[in-house]
Amino acid sequence: MNTIPTQYQITNPIHQKTYLVNGALKTWTGKTTEVHSVISSTKEYQPTLLGSIPYMEKDTAIEALTAACDAYDKGQGLWPTMKVAGRIKCMEKFTEIMKTKRDEVVKYLMWEIGKSLSDSQKEFDRTIEYIYDTIEEYKQIDRDSAKFTKAGGIYAHIRRGPLGVVLCLGPYNYPLNETFALLVPALIMGNTTIFKPAKHGVLLFSPLLEAFQESFPKGVVNIVYGRGRKVATPIMQTGRIDVLALIGNSKSAIALQDEHPHKNRLRLVLGLEAKNPAIILPDADLGLAINECLAGSLSFNGQRCTALKIIYVHDDIKDEFIKRFAKKVDALPFGNPWDEGVKLTPLPEPNKIAYIQELIEDALAKGAKIQNKKGGKTTENFIFPAVVYPVKPTMRVYEEEQFGPVVPVLSFKNIDEPLADIADSNYGQQVSLFGKNVDTLSRLIDTLVNLVCRVNLNSSCQRGPDVFPFTGRKDSAVSTLSVHDALRSFSIRTFVASKDNPYNNAILEDLMACGKSNFMSTDYIL
């Protein structure tokens, strides 16, 4: 315990006894689930008890759904009919309270998912910035809508309106940032929500429950706990969900969609898995490519949908690349999240080590070799990254999204080889392209933009900046998440139309002058 800085020690586990439904923090008296960290706080290794959370099932799930539906009230609720400025004020209030909880949230980000101190702080700060950027973008959208358009003898007042009730399910690897990348735009556009935290990264929301309760009208934000099949499934089966907002696995997304009885009524906002490749051309700056591939494949132990999950390197430079890359991987420092300069940290999923070992063993059995000396070495809660080469299409690590510390490497002679693989892949999020010959790059860029949604030139794949579109083709995404696009994803264009004649025009003028309609407004929000 002495090796853990005092401010990060777990002295009082959080036993989450409350949940937020219909504006009330209700006391949970039912079954609970213990939350453990794979990080040990004792000399002899053993998982650390962080606390416990409610184990909820159908009845509580439907209670939360009913609250969200009542708050939307068939479009008549306080929240969906509120002025834009009113919803913004609620979001700003929440954000100010949230900022006071930074240390608590960061602490549990480290313990629950093993994210380093600096990355945990960045996740919190980036989330705050994302909220403010969303508010500013929403103001601009509203400003652009504060007018009438005339065409074909008809006046139209066009704005964006909410879709209804949103079921929001975030991921464990960015449990705060990516969850809020769904929740914040959904809320600010006037939707009501039910939110269930991911399987890891649950307790970090405990400090924020009161902030949600104090900042939003009752029923607008409802927070429940439990397994997806026990909570999300019965909610979907009712057919009362208008939007499924999920960042996670495509199998989970498909399973939940299949539970909805009216699929044509269901809007999907999905961020799913990817198998982002790096392509290293023979004229690439090797030092640059190695550093970018190192960060791209192993930041947060490779547990990112945007991670580089397979590396194609040209045959002419493969030996030099692999030798230098493997050496750099072995030099990455491993430790606990609060250790200074740490790059590799414990894996939050207890079964992840065994899974990564299976991928490595399958590759070795089919002719690959581990290229770095430390590759595959394990502790109780971690497996050291393995650089595996040569990888073939018959290997599991070629096909599956590993989402962890193993880096498959292939060599190619003809650029058509990796292009064909990318075209045939189930995924199409991003690619990293390393080289400098503009003739070669021009041709490749023109092809790759038709296969993926972001081509990173001489840099690793990433999500940010959040103002840029974040989406994917095929099984990698549905809808687009960015500050601007997310607001569009959680809303729909709706408008009031009126024929241009003296009778209607007089009514329109009275409507605008009386200020009684929150929709019919040309107010300019500063």
C-alpha positions as CSV (number, residue, x, y, z in Angstrom):
1,M,0.0,0.0,0.0
2,N,2.9,2.4,0.6
3,T,3.8,2.3,-3.1
4,I,0.5,3.9,-3.9
5,P,0.4,7.7,-3.5
6,T,-1.9,8.7,-0.7
7,Q,-4.3,10.6,-2.9
8,Y,-4.9,7.5,-5.1
9,Q,-5.4,4.9,-2.3
10,I,-8.7,3.2,-2.0
11,T,-9.6,3.8,1.7
12,N,-13.4,3.7,1.4
13,P,-14.8,1.6,-1.3
14,I,-17.9,3.1,-3.1
15,H,-20.9,1.0,-2.5
16,Q,-23.3,2.5,-5.0
17,K,-26.7,2.3,-3.2
18,T,-28.5,4.9,-5.3
19,Y,-29.6,5.2,-8.9
20,L,-31.2,8.0,-10.8
21,V,-34.7,7.6,-12.2
22,N,-37.4,10.3,-12.8
23,G,-35.3,13.0,-11.1
24,A,-34.9,11.1,-7.8
25,L,-31.8,9.4,-6.4
26,K,-33.6,6.2,-5.3
27,T,-32.1,3.7,-2.8
28,W,-31.3,0.3,-4.1
29,T,-32.1,-2.6,-1.8
30,G,-31.7,-5.5,-4.2
31,K,-28.9,-7.7,-5.4
32,T,-25.5,-6.1,-5.9
33,T,-22.3,-6.8,-7.9
34,E,-18.9,-6.2,-6.5
35,V,-16.5,-4.1,-8.5
36,H,-12.8,-5.2,-8.4
37,S,-9.7,-3.7,-10.0
38,V,-7.1,-5.9,-11.4
39,I,-4.6,-3.6,-9.8
40,S,-3.4,-5.0,-6.5
41,S,-3.0,-2.8,-3.4
42,T,-1.1,-5.5,-1.4
43,K,2.4,-7.0,-1.7
44,E,1.0,-10.4,-2.6
45,Y,-1.1,-10.0,-5.7
46,Q,-4.9,-9.9,-5.3
47,P,-7.6,-7.8,-7.0
48,T,-8.6,-4.7,-5.1
49,L,-12.3,-4.3,-4.0
50,L,-13.4,-0.9,-5.3
51,G,-17.0,-1.1,-4.2
52,S,-20.3,-2.5,-5.5
53,I,-23.1,-1.5,-7.9
54,P,-26.8,-2.5,-8.2
55,Y,-27.5,-5.7,-10.2
56,M,-30.7,-4.5,-11.9
57,E,-33.1,-6.4,-14.1
58,K,-36.3,-5.9,-16.1
59,D,-38.4,-4.1,-13.5
60,T,-36.0,-1.4,-12.9
61,A,-35.1,-1.1,-16.5
62,I,-38.8,-0.5,-17.4
63,E,-39.1,2.0,-14.5
64,A,-36.3,4.0,-16.1
65,L,-37.8,3.7,-19.6
66,T,-41.2,4.9,-18.3
67,A,-39.6,7.9,-16.7
68,A,-37.8,8.8,-19.9
69,C,-41.0,8.4,-22.0
70,D,-43.0,10.4,-19.5
71,A,-40.4,13.2,-19.6
72,Y,-40.7,13.2,-23.4
73,D,-44.5,13.0,-23.1
74,K,-45.2,12.4,-26.8
75,G,-43.3,15.5,-27.7
76,Q,-45.1,17.7,-25.1
77,G,-42.6,17.4,-22.3
78,L,-40.8,20.2,-20.7
79,W,-37.4,19.2,-22.1
80,P,-38.2,18.7,-25.8
81,T,-40.3,21.9,-25.9
82,M,-37.9,24.0,-23.9
83,K,-36.1,26.9,-25.5
84,V,-32.6,26.2,-26.8
85,A,-31.2,28.7,-24.3
86,G,-32.9,26.8,-21.5
87,R,-31.4,23.5,-22.4
88,I,-28.0,25.1,-22.8
89,K,-28.3,26.6,-19.3
90,C,-29.0,23.1,-17.8
91,M,-25.9,21.7,-19.6
92,E,-23.7,24.5,-18.4
93,K,-24.9,24.0,-14.8
94,F,-24.0,20.3,-15.1
95,T,-20.6,21.0,-16.5
96,E,-19.7,23.5,-13.7
97,I,-20.6,20.8,-11.1
98,M,-18.8,18.1,-13.0
99,K,-15.5,20.1,-13.0
100,T,-15.5,20.0,-9.2
101,K,-15.4,16.1,-9.4
102,R,-12.3,15.9,-11.5
103,D,-10.0,14.3,-9.0
104,E,-12.5,11.6,-8.0
105,V,-13.4,10.7,-11.6
106,V,-9.7,10.5,-12.6
107,K,-8.9,8.3,-9.6
108,Y,-11.5,5.8,-10.5
109,L,-10.5,5.9,-14.2
110,M,-7.1,4.7,-13.1
111,W,-8.4,1.9,-10.8
112,E,-11.2,0.7,-12.9
113,I,-9.7,0.5,-16.4
114,G,-6.0,0.9,-15.7
115,K,-5.6,4.1,-17.7
116,S,-2.5,6.1,-16.8
117,L,-2.8,9.3,-14.7
118,S,-2.0,11.6,-17.6
119,D,-4.4,9.9,-20.0
120,S,-7.1,9.8,-17.3
121,Q,-6.7,13.5,-16.8
122,K,-6.7,14.1,-20.5
123,E,-9.9,12.1,-20.8
124,F,-11.7,14.2,-18.2
125,D,-10.4,17.5,-19.6
126,R,-11.2,16.6,-23.2
127,T,-14.7,15.7,-22.1
128,I,-15.2,19.1,-20.5
129,E,-13.9,20.7,-23.7
130,Y,-16.2,18.5,-25.8
131,I,-19.3,19.7,-23.8
132,Y,-18.4,23.4,-24.3
133,D,-17.7,22.9,-28.0
134,T,-21.0,21.1,-28.3
135,I,-22.8,24.0,-26.6
136,E,-21.1,26.5,-29.0
137,E,-21.9,24.5,-32.0
138,Y,-25.5,24.1,-30.9
139,K,-25.7,27.9,-30.6
140,Q,-24.5,28.3,-34.1
141,I,-26.9,25.8,-35.5
142,D,-29.7,27.7,-33.7
143,R,-28.5,31.0,-35.0
144,D,-28.5,29.6,-38.6
145,S,-32.1,28.5,-38.1
146,A,-33.3,31.8,-36.7
147,K,-34.9,32.9,-39.9
148,F,-37.6,32.1,-42.5
149,T,-36.9,30.6,-45.9
150,K,-39.2,31.3,-48.8
151,A,-39.6,29.0,-51.9
152,G,-42.5,28.4,-54.2
153,G,-44.7,30.9,-52.5
154,I,-44.3,29.2,-49.1
155,Y,-42.5,30.4,-46.0
156,A,-40.7,27.8,-43.9
157,H,-39.2,28.1,-40.4
158,I,-36.8,25.2,-40.3
159,R,-35.1,24.0,-37.2
160,R,-33.7,20.7,-35.8
161,G,-35.9,18.8,-33.4
162,P,-35.4,15.8,-31.0
163,L,-36.0,12.2,-32.0
164,G,-37.5,11.0,-28.7
165,V,-36.1,8.5,-26.2
166,V,-32.4,7.5,-26.4
167,L,-30.8,4.3,-24.9
168,C,-27.2,5.2,-24.4
169,L,-24.5,2.6,-23.9
170,G,-20.9,3.6,-23.7
171,P,-17.6,1.6,-23.9
172,Y,-15.2,0.7,-21.1
173,N,-12.0,2.0,-22.8
174,Y,-13.2,5.6,-22.8
175,P,-16.0,5.3,-20.3
176,L,-16.4,9.0,-19.7
177,N,-15.4,10.7,-22.9
178,E,-17.1,8.4,-25.5
179,T,-20.2,8.0,-23.3
180,F,-20.6,11.7,-23.1
181,A,-19.9,12.0,-26.8
182,L,-23.3,10.2,-27.1
183,L,-25.1,11.5,-24.1
184,V,-24.3,15.2,-24.4
185,P,-25.6,15.8,-28.0
186,A,-28.6,13.5,-27.4
187,L,-29.6,15.6,-24.3
188,I,-28.9,19.1,-25.6
189,M,-31.0,18.4,-28.8
190,G,-34.1,17.7,-26.5
191,N,-34.1,13.9,-26.3
192,T,-34.7,12.1,-23.0
193,T,-32.2,9.4,-22.1
194,I,-31.6,6.1,-20.3
195,F,-27.9,5.5,-19.7
196,K,-26.2,2.3,-18.5
197,P,-22.4,2.4,-17.8
198,A,-20.1,-0.2,-19.4
199,K,-18.9,-3.3,-17.7
200,H,-15.7,-1.6,-16.6
201,G,-15.6,2.1,-15.6
202,V,-18.9,2.2,-13.6
203,L,-18.0,3.7,-10.3
204,L,-16.4,6.8,-11.9
205,F,-19.9,8.0,-12.6
206,S,-20.9,7.9,-8.9
207,P,-19.6,11.4,-8.2
208,L,-21.7,12.7,-11.1
209,L,-25.1,11.3,-10.1
210,E,-26.1,14.4,-8.0
211,A,-24.9,16.7,-10.8
212,F,-27.3,15.0,-13.3
213,Q,-30.1,15.2,-10.7
214,E,-29.6,18.9,-9.9
215,S,-29.0,20.0,-13.5
216,F,-31.8,18.4,-15.6
217,P,-35.6,18.2,-15.3
218,K,-36.9,14.9,-13.9
219,G,-36.9,11.9,-16.2
220,V,-34.5,13.6,-18.7
221,V,-31.5,11.6,-17.5
222,N,-32.0,8.1,-16.0
223,I,-29.0,6.0,-14.9
224,V,-29.3,2.3,-14.4
225,Y,-26.8,-0.5,-13.7
226,G,-26.4,-4.2,-14.6
227,R,-25.7,-6.5,-17.5
228,G,-26.9,-5.5,-20.9
229,R,-29.0,-8.6,-21.4
230,K,-30.9,-7.9,-18.1
231,V,-31.3,-4.2,-18.6
232,A,-30.9,-3.1,-22.2
233,T,-32.7,-6.0,-23.7
234,P,-36.1,-5.6,-22.0
235,I,-36.0,-1.9,-22.8
236,M,-35.5,-2.5,-26.5
237,Q,-38.2,-5.2,-26.5
238,T,-40.8,-2.6,-25.6
239,G,-40.3,-0.8,-29.0
240,R,-40.4,2.5,-27.1
241,I,-36.8,3.4,-27.8
242,D,-36.3,5.9,-30.7
243,V,-32.5,5.9,-30.8
244,L,-29.9,3.3,-29.9
245,A,-26.7,5.1,-29.2
246,L,-23.9,2.6,-28.6
247,I,-20.1,2.5,-28.7
248,G,-18.9,-1.0,-28.5
249,N,-19.1,-4.3,-30.5
250,S,-21.1,-4.8,-33.6
251,K,-22.4,-8.2,-32.3
252,S,-23.9,-6.4,-29.3
253,A,-25.4,-3.7,-31.5
254,I,-27.0,-6.2,-33.8
255,A,-28.4,-8.3,-30.9
256,L,-30.1,-5.2,-29.4
257,Q,-31.4,-4.1,-32.8
258,D,-33.0,-7.5,-33.2
259,E,-34.9,-7.1,-29.9
260,H,-36.7,-4.0,-31.2
261,P,-40.1,-4.8,-32.8
262,H,-40.1,-1.8,-35.0
263,K,-36.7,-1.5,-36.6
264,N,-37.8,1.0,-39.2
265,R,-38.5,3.4,-36.3
266,L,-35.1,3.0,-34.7
267,R,-32.4,5.5,-35.3
268,L,-28.9,4.1,-34.9
269,V,-25.8,6.0,-33.7
270,L,-23.1,3.4,-33.4
271,G,-19.3,3.5,-33.0
272,L,-18.1,0.0,-33.5
273,E,-14.9,-2.0,-33.9
274,A,-12.1,-1.5,-36.4
275,K,-9.0,-3.2,-37.8
276,N,-7.1,-0.1,-38.7
277,P,-4.0,-0.8,-40.8
278,A,-0.8,1.0,-41.3
279,I,0.8,0.9,-44.7
280,I,4.6,1.7,-44.7
281,L,5.9,2.4,-48.2
282,P,9.6,1.8,-49.1
283,D,10.4,5.6,-49.1
284,A,8.8,6.2,-45.7
285,D,10.8,8.0,-43.0
286,L,11.4,4.9,-40.8
287,G,12.0,6.8,-37.6
288,L,8.8,8.7,-38.0
289,A,6.8,5.6,-39.0
290,I,8.1,3.5,-36.1
291,N,7.2,6.2,-33.5
292,E,3.8,6.7,-34.9
293,C,3.1,3.0,-35.2
294,L,4.3,2.5,-31.6
295,A,1.9,5.1,-30.3
296,G,-0.9,4.0,-32.7
297,S,-0.7,0.3,-31.8
298,L,0.0,0.4,-28.1
299,S,-1.3,3.6,-26.5
300,F,-3.5,2.4,-23.7
301,N,-2.3,-1.1,-24.4
302,G,-4.0,-1.0,-27.8
303,Q,-7.4,-0.9,-26.2
304,R,-8.8,1.7,-28.6
305,C,-11.1,1.3,-31.7
306,T,-8.8,3.8,-33.4
307,A,-5.6,1.8,-32.6
308,L,-3.4,0.5,-35.4
309,K,-4.3,-3.2,-35.3
310,I,-2.3,-4.5,-38.2
311,I,0.9,-3.2,-39.9
312,Y,1.8,-3.7,-43.6
313,V,5.5,-2.9,-44.3
314,H,7.1,-3.1,-47.7
315,D,9.4,-6.0,-48.3
316,D,12.4,-3.8,-49.0
317,I,12.4,-2.3,-45.5
318,K,10.7,-5.0,-43.4
319,D,13.8,-6.3,-41.6
320,E,14.9,-2.8,-40.5
321,F,11.4,-1.8,-39.5
322,I,10.8,-4.9,-37.4
323,K,14.2,-4.8,-35.7
324,R,13.8,-1.2,-34.7
325,F,10.1,-1.4,-33.9
326,A,10.6,-4.5,-31.7
327,K,13.3,-2.8,-29.7
328,K,11.2,0.2,-29.1
329,V,8.3,-1.9,-27.9
330,D,10.5,-3.7,-25.4
331,A,11.6,-0.3,-24.1
332,L,8.1,0.7,-23.1
333,P,7.9,1.0,-19.3
334,F,5.2,-1.0,-17.5
335,G,3.7,-0.1,-14.2
336,N,0.6,1.1,-12.3
337,P,-1.4,4.1,-13.8
338,W,0.1,6.6,-11.3
339,D,3.7,5.7,-11.9
340,E,5.6,8.5,-13.6
341,G,6.2,8.0,-17.3
342,V,4.3,4.7,-17.5
343,K,3.2,3.6,-21.0
344,L,1.9,0.1,-20.4
345,T,-0.6,-0.6,-17.6
346,P,-2.7,-3.5,-16.2
347,L,-5.5,-4.8,-18.4
348,P,-8.9,-4.2,-16.9
349,E,-10.6,-7.3,-18.3
350,P,-9.6,-10.4,-16.3
351,N,-10.0,-12.7,-19.3
352,K,-8.0,-10.5,-21.8
353,I,-4.6,-12.1,-21.0
354,A,-5.8,-15.6,-21.9
355,Y,-7.4,-14.2,-25.1
356,I,-4.2,-12.4,-26.2
357,Q,-2.2,-15.6,-25.5
358,E,-4.6,-17.6,-27.7
359,L,-4.0,-15.2,-30.6
360,I,-0.3,-15.4,-30.1
361,E,-0.2,-19.2,-29.9
362,D,-2.5,-19.5,-32.9
363,A,-0.1,-17.3,-34.9
364,L,3.0,-19.2,-33.7
365,A,1.4,-22.5,-34.6
366,K,0.8,-21.3,-38.2
367,G,4.3,-20.0,-38.8
368,A,4.7,-16.6,-37.2
369,K,7.4,-15.7,-34.6
370,I,7.5,-13.2,-31.8
371,Q,9.9,-10.5,-32.8
372,N,10.6,-8.8,-29.5
373,K,12.3,-10.4,-26.5
374,K,9.6,-9.5,-23.9
375,G,6.7,-10.3,-26.2
376,G,4.0,-12.5,-24.5
377,K,5.5,-12.4,-21.0
378,T,2.8,-12.2,-18.4
379,T,2.0,-11.0,-14.9
380,E,-1.1,-11.6,-13.0
381,N,-2.9,-8.7,-14.7
382,F,-0.9,-8.0,-17.8
383,I,0.7,-9.5,-20.9
384,F,3.6,-7.7,-22.5
385,P,3.0,-6.6,-26.1
386,A,4.1,-9.1,-28.7
387,V,5.2,-8.1,-32.2
388,V,4.2,-11.0,-34.4
389,Y,5.6,-11.6,-37.9
390,P,4.9,-12.9,-40.6
391,V,1.2,-12.8,-40.2
392,K,-1.0,-14.7,-42.7
393,P,-4.8,-14.4,-43.4
394,T,-5.3,-17.8,-41.9
395,M,-4.3,-16.5,-38.4
396,R,-6.9,-15.3,-35.9
397,V,-4.8,-12.1,-35.2
398,Y,-5.2,-11.2,-38.8
399,E,-9.0,-11.4,-38.8
400,E,-10.0,-10.5,-35.3
401,E,-9.9,-7.1,-33.7
402,Q,-7.5,-7.9,-30.8
403,F,-8.2,-4.8,-28.8
404,G,-5.1,-5.4,-26.7
405,P,-1.3,-5.7,-26.7
406,V,-0.4,-7.8,-29.7
407,V,0.9,-6.2,-33.0
408,P,0.6,-8.3,-36.2
409,V,3.0,-7.4,-39.0
410,L,2.8,-8.4,-42.7
411,S,5.2,-7.6,-45.5
412,F,4.1,-6.8,-49.1
413,K,5.8,-6.5,-52.4
414,N,2.9,-5.0,-54.4
415,I,0.7,-2.2,-53.0
416,D,-2.3,-4.0,-54.4
417,E,-2.0,-6.6,-51.7
418,P,-2.8,-4.4,-48.7
419,L,-5.4,-2.5,-50.8
420,A,-7.2,-5.8,-51.5
421,D,-7.1,-6.7,-47.8
422,I,-8.6,-3.4,-46.8
423,A,-11.3,-3.7,-49.4
424,D,-12.2,-7.2,-48.3
425,S,-12.1,-6.3,-44.6
426,N,-15.3,-6.2,-42.5
427,Y,-14.2,-2.8,-41.3
428,G,-13.5,0.6,-42.7
429,Q,-12.7,3.2,-40.1
430,Q,-9.2,4.6,-40.8
431,V,-5.8,3.9,-42.2
432,S,-2.3,5.3,-41.6
433,L,-0.2,5.8,-44.7
434,F,3.6,6.4,-44.5
435,G,5.6,7.6,-47.5
436,K,6.7,10.8,-49.3
437,N,6.5,10.2,-53.1
438,V,3.5,12.4,-54.1
439,D,2.7,10.4,-57.3
440,T,2.4,7.2,-55.2
441,L,0.6,8.9,-52.4
442,S,-1.9,10.6,-54.7
443,R,-3.0,7.3,-56.2
444,L,-3.3,5.6,-52.9
445,I,-5.2,8.4,-51.2
446,D,-7.7,8.4,-54.1
447,T,-8.3,4.7,-53.5
448,L,-8.2,4.7,-49.7
449,V,-10.8,7.4,-49.2
450,N,-13.2,5.1,-50.9
451,L,-12.4,2.3,-48.5
452,V,-12.1,4.0,-45.1
453,C,-13.3,7.3,-43.6
454,R,-10.0,8.9,-42.6
455,V,-6.6,8.6,-44.2
456,N,-3.8,9.6,-41.8
457,L,-0.8,10.7,-43.7
458,N,2.5,9.9,-41.9
459,S,0.6,9.8,-38.6
460,S,-1.2,7.2,-36.4
461,C,-5.0,6.8,-36.4
462,Q,-7.0,8.8,-33.9
463,R,-10.4,10.2,-33.2
464,G,-9.7,13.8,-32.5
465,P,-9.9,16.7,-32.9
466,D,-13.5,16.3,-32.0
467,V,-14.6,18.8,-34.6
468,F,-13.5,16.4,-37.4
469,P,-16.0,13.7,-38.6
470,F,-15.6,10.4,-36.7
471,T,-17.3,7.5,-38.4
472,G,-16.6,4.3,-40.4
473,R,-17.8,2.1,-43.2
474,K,-19.2,-1.4,-43.1
475,D,-19.1,-2.8,-39.5
476,S,-17.2,0.1,-38.0
477,A,-20.0,2.7,-37.5
478,V,-23.4,3.9,-38.2
479,S,-23.9,7.7,-38.2
480,T,-21.2,10.3,-37.6
481,L,-19.8,11.5,-34.3
482,S,-18.2,14.9,-34.1
483,V,-19.2,18.1,-32.4
484,H,-21.3,19.1,-35.4
485,D,-22.4,15.8,-36.8
486,A,-23.4,14.3,-33.5
487,L,-26.0,17.1,-33.0
488,R,-27.4,16.2,-36.4
489,S,-27.3,12.4,-35.6
490,F,-29.5,12.9,-32.5
491,S,-32.0,15.2,-34.2
492,I,-34.1,15.7,-37.3
493,R,-35.0,18.6,-39.5
494,T,-38.5,19.8,-38.8
495,F,-40.4,22.9,-39.9
496,V,-43.5,25.0,-40.0
497,A,-44.7,25.9,-43.5
498,S,-47.1,28.7,-44.4
499,K,-48.4,29.9,-47.8
500,D,-47.5,33.5,-48.5
501,N,-50.8,35.3,-48.2
502,P,-52.0,38.3,-46.1
503,Y,-54.0,36.0,-43.7
504,N,-51.1,33.6,-42.9
505,N,-48.5,36.4,-42.8
506,A,-50.5,38.3,-40.2
507,I,-50.7,35.2,-38.1
508,L,-46.9,34.5,-38.5
509,E,-46.1,38.1,-37.4
510,D,-48.3,37.7,-34.3
511,L,-46.7,34.3,-33.5
512,M,-43.3,35.8,-33.6
513,A,-44.3,38.9,-31.7
514,C,-46.0,37.2,-28.8
515,G,-43.0,34.9,-28.1
516,K,-45.2,32.1,-26.8
517,S,-43.8,29.4,-29.1
518,N,-40.4,28.1,-28.2
519,F,-40.1,26.7,-31.7
520,M,-41.2,29.7,-33.7
521,S,-38.4,32.0,-32.7
522,T,-35.8,34.1,-34.4
523,D,-34.0,35.0,-31.2
524,Y,-30.3,35.2,-31.7
525,I,-28.3,33.4,-28.9
526,L,-25.1,35.1,-28.1
